[in-house]
Amino acid sequence: MRLQDLPRQLARRCLGIPRFCEESLGVDLRGTRLVVAYSTGLDSTALLHLLHLLRSPLQLTLIAAHAHHGLRPESDRELEHAREVCAKLGIICVTSRLDVPARLAASGGGLEESARQARYAFLDSVREAHQADWIVTAHHGDDLAEDIVMRLVRGTGWPGLGGMQGVDPKRHLLRPLLDWDKEELRTVLEKTGTAWCEDQSNTSTEHTRNRIRHDIMPLLLRENPSFFNTALHLWKLAKIDESYWNQVLPSLTSPVQEYFLEAATLKIHKAQRLRLYKTVLDAMGPGQALVCHLLLLDKTWVRKKCGHTIQFPGDKVGCVETAGIRFHFQSRRP
């Protein structure tokens, strides 16, 4: 199947991918080397085939990367399917059997998070081995809307509430399908007669994301059938605001072990103070600062409650002093 063999409207949408990347993500896809995260599910299969259609016009080099998590009985079948599809498309396919239980035991976290960490570590190793420019994932508009709802539930502040990043230069991560919805991706596969593998774990409501997908999203769509477009607009506004604040606020090089904000520096609008706190906390490393904690810290500062400390995830604390606010890591007891 070539690009010109697609229905005109679908071909136009496909050609919109590099335009979205350039205009909304600031990334020029032409001549790039891409590692495509390929799970063999509907989304990643559509992504692989869309990029395959664009491979010649954009002079792309594609490397498919398939992670075998070993957590489901159908994992072996999906691995073989990935190899067969890539062989037919003439795309390099790199596979790996991930030791998720070992990572789970080492981290002490949850199974889903351990699998995610192992998967992204594998994808980055493929990128380095093939000297690729980007790791490309198939997150789309439905995923973006679900992510925004999840962030709202967890108490994320603005502009983080706008949802996942479309591009992350530090992780070499690119999400070129955020302005597509899942039904459009399904249409691509149906029109091209392309098969994919269904992940039955997506129907389980054991995980938060699946509960939001199956229980909450249908209610929101019933109230607003254009909710996915609304989410995309929110995402765009958030990125504009984020870009502005990145220019206004100081640029801190991670990792920051301790940082002191002087009282004179804090004589600014409350909106700017809150973003300044968040900038410092993010530079200190992992641990998402929630809006309720940021507001509490600012309230403590305004009321000059010297000696009071506010705890943040990641063992980070903000301590209000007479001369300003000191951010540092909480000392752990032996």
Summary of the structure (lengths in Angstrom):
residues: 334
radius of gyration: 22.2
end to end distance: 63.2
largest distance: 69.8
contacts: 1016
relative contact order: 0.11
helix: 52%
strand: 14%
